[in-house]
Amino acid sequence: GVGMDVVKTAVEKNRGAIRIDSQLGSGTKFAIRLPIELSIVPTMLVSTSGASLALPMAVVERVVELPEEFSMVGGAPVLKDQGRPLPVRSLAGALGYEEAPERVGIVINAPQPYILAVEAVDGTADLVIKPMTALTVEGITGTARSAEGELVLVVGLSFLMDGCRSTVRMAA
């Protein structure tokens, strides 16, 4: 029917295939194949500097409210979270975006935990992530569409695990 045509179109658009086996009296079996680079990932949706971004939930520990002012250690902002001092890093700054009023912090569970500052947390969503192929953007590994159809950039897991530091090395 019409519903299956929609499914077939979506699967083929993503370079996949669908097979339908139907036997009278036994029911119908559907087999859908999608490329491995398409994956559904639980994410936290955030916004900063006018950009909509998704963070893999695998590294999100919790959300905290950021104060107006931070303690400074070695010239860098630090916030105590559950008794431990954690560095605060701006997502906008890490991605090279324009500065924005970042009032929400996300505690990132990395080898060296830190708080990632963003403008707002917009919820959570399981997103189908498509890898970036034609363009390389530091810190961004893919794109997805939100439930509202908005394009969302997916922040890379390795970028987050590395403390939002660049993985690009300058030549000597």
N, C-alpha and C positions, 0 to 999 in steps of 0.2 A: 504494500500500500504506500501511501504518501509518506508516512513516518519512516518506512524502510528506505525510501528514496533519499530522504534527508540524511539518514545514517550513512548510506552508501556514498553520497556526495562528499560528506565530511571525511570519511575514511580515505577515499581516493584523493581528495585534495591534500591530504597529509601523506601521500605516497604509500598508502596501505591497500589492503585487499579484504574483501568480505566474501565468505562462502556460505551458502545456505543449502542445507540438506533437509528435505521435507519428505516424510513418508506417511501416507494415509494411515490414520489410526495410531501412529507412533509419535507424532509430534514433529517439531521442527528444531534443527540444530543450527546455531549460528557460530561461525568461526571468524574472528576479526584479527587481522595481522596489522601491526603498526611498526614503523621503524623504531629501532632501539633508542635513537636519539630523542624521540618523543617520550616524555615521562611526566607522570602526574606527581607533583611534589607538594606536600603541605607547606604553606608559606604564611608569613605575617606581612600584611600589606601596610606600607608606610608611605608618607609623602615628605618631601623636603625640597626646597627651592623650586616649587612648582612641578616637580617630577613625581610620578607614581612608581614606586619600587616594591619589589617583593624580596623578603629575606627567607631563606630556608629555615623552617621551624627546628631543624636538627640542631641548630646552634643557639636558639632563643631560649634563655633561662626564664626571664620574667621582664615585665615592664615596670619602670619606676618614673616618678615625677622628678624633673630636674629643678634644682633651686635657681634663684636669680644669680647667685654667685657661688663659685667653687673654691675649695682649698687649692692652693698651688704647690706642686712638688716639682722642683727642677724646672720651673717655668711652664709646667703642663697642668691642666685642670684634673683634679682628682675628687671623687665622691665616695664616701663610705657607704657600702652596701652590706648589710648583715654583718657589720663589724670589720669588714675587710676593705681597705682602700683600693679603689679601682680607677684606672685612668679613664678619662672621658674623651671620646673621639667623635668628631663631627662627620656624619655621613656625607653631607654636602661638601665639606672640605676634602674628604678622602677621595671623592669622585671628581673633584675639580669644579664643582658647581658654585654658583654665587652664594655668599653667606645668607643664612636664613635664621629667623628666631626659632631655635630648636629647644623645645620645652619638655620633650618626652625622651626618656632614656630606655634603651633595651639592653639588658645585661646579656652579653654574649659569652656563651660557654665555650671558650677556646683554650688552648694550652696555657695561655696567659690571659685570663678573663679581663674584660673591659666593658665599659658602658658606651653604647653607640647612640649618639644624640641625633634625633630626627624632629621634624616639625610636628608630626601627628602619626598616630597608629590608626589605620583605617579598617582594621579587622583582620580576619584570617581567611584563607581560601586554599583549596586544593586546585592548583593550576597545571595545565598542560604546557610544559615549557618547550619552546623550540630553540635550538642552539643558534648563536650568532655565527653566521658563516661568511657573509659578504663584508662584514665590518668588524674590527676589533676595538673594543672600548675597555680600557683598564677597569677591572672590578666588576664588569657586567658579563655574564656568561650566556644569557638568553633573553627571550621575550615571551610574554604570555598575554592573553586577553582576560580582563576581569569579567565578572558576571555581567557588568554593565557594558561590556564591549570595549573598554578603554585599554590601550596598549600599556603594559606594565613591563618595566625593565627588571630583570632578575639579577640580584647581586650574587656573585659567585661565592660558593661555599669556601673555597680555598682562600679567597680574598678576605673573608670574614675570619677564618681560622688564623690567618696571618696578621690579625689586628688591623685590618684595612690598610695595610701597607702595600705599596706597589711591588709587584713581582717582576717588573721590567728592570733589568740591570743596565746601567749606562756603560758604554764601551770605554775602556781606559785609553 
